[in-house]
Every structure is written in structure tokens, then in C-alpha cells.
Amino acid sequence: MIRVNLLPHRQIRREAKQREFGLMALFAAIAAGAIVFMGYTVINGQVETQLERNQRLDAAIVKLDKEIADIKDLKDQISAMLERKQVVENLQTNRSQAVVVFDELSRQLPEGMYLKSVKQQGNVINVEGVADTNARVATLVRNFNTSNWLESPILIEIKAVTVNGVKQNMFTLQVNLKAPKVDAEEAKPKNGLQS
């Protein structure tokens, strides 16, 4: 019987398969390295792009913060100017206020009474006076209610006194000062041009 030794043939096939496996493993490692490198490059590029966007946004935010600070300064200046304007307008309005108040008090004062003192604190006017009867004081309060310059009268005290044998009533009241209402026709600016 003939004996054939197949061991070298099997060993050669095994070595060829091992070489194929080694080559495939090497190609797989190279492919995996290339994929990792490409992934790293793509991700790194996206990170750099996002960092550039963030830097642009930070620069825009700094610019906007500066503009907001400028706007706030302008608003503060406008507010200060409006306050000054209001003070000047109040001074202009209040310049003749004492004359108007005394004129209004004299117009609203019924006969048979006179005032002893008039004091103003802010928009509140304290009035002390003497009247013949309580009805005249009630008339004065009603007159103050219908006045263009005075409002919300409050009778604080009224008491009967005798002066030179004549019975009279001393009273104290408070009244608030108000700006007069202007009619709509008077509020419109007058224009010299007619069509």
C-alpha cells in the first residue's frame, strides 16, 4: 500500500489561510484607522466651526451690550431732560398760582363771611375764617366743589363764638388745588390759514 504524507500540504494551506487572515486583519485595521481619522477630522472641523460661530456671537453680544448701555444712557438723559422740562412747566404754571387762588377764593366766598388766614402746603390749602351762619359755610363748601381751581373741600371744624356781642361761627377747612379743565375747542391749536 502506498502511503501519502498530506501534512506538508495541510500545513501549506494553513499558512496561506493565516497569511490571508493577517492581510484581512491588516486591511481591517487600516480601514478602521482611516474611518476613525476621517471621523475625528469631521468632528474636529465641526467643533472648530462651532467655536468660530460662538466667537462671532460673543463679539455680537459685546457689541449689543455696548449699544444697550448707550441706549440706557440716552434714556437716562431723556428722562433727566423731561424732568427738567416738567420743573420748568410747573414753575411757569405756578408763577401766577397765588393770584389765581386768591381770585378764586374771593369769587367763591359768599356774603356775610371773611377769611382770617389762607395757608398752602403743596396742593392743599388750609382756610380759616368767620361766617355769620353755618349756612354760609355750607355754601362756601358747595362753591368750592363747583370751582375750576379748587376741589374736595373738607370742613375740619366749625364753632360758635361771640365777638363784640355778636354771635359768629369760626370755621377751618381744607381744599385741594387742581388744574382747570380746558375745553376741547380751546385746546386745539389755532391756525391762521383758512381754506
Secondary structure, DSSP 4 states (H G I P E B T S, - for coil): ------HHHHHHHHHHHHHHHHHHHHHHHHHHHHHHHHHHHHHHHHHHHHHHHHHHHHHHHHHHHHHHHHHHHHHHHHHHHHHHHHHHHHHHHHTTHHHHHHHHHHHHPPTTEEEEEEEEETTEEEEEEEESSHHHHHHHHHHHHT-SSEEEEEEEEEEEEEETTEEEEEEEEEEEE-PPPPPHHHHSPP-S---
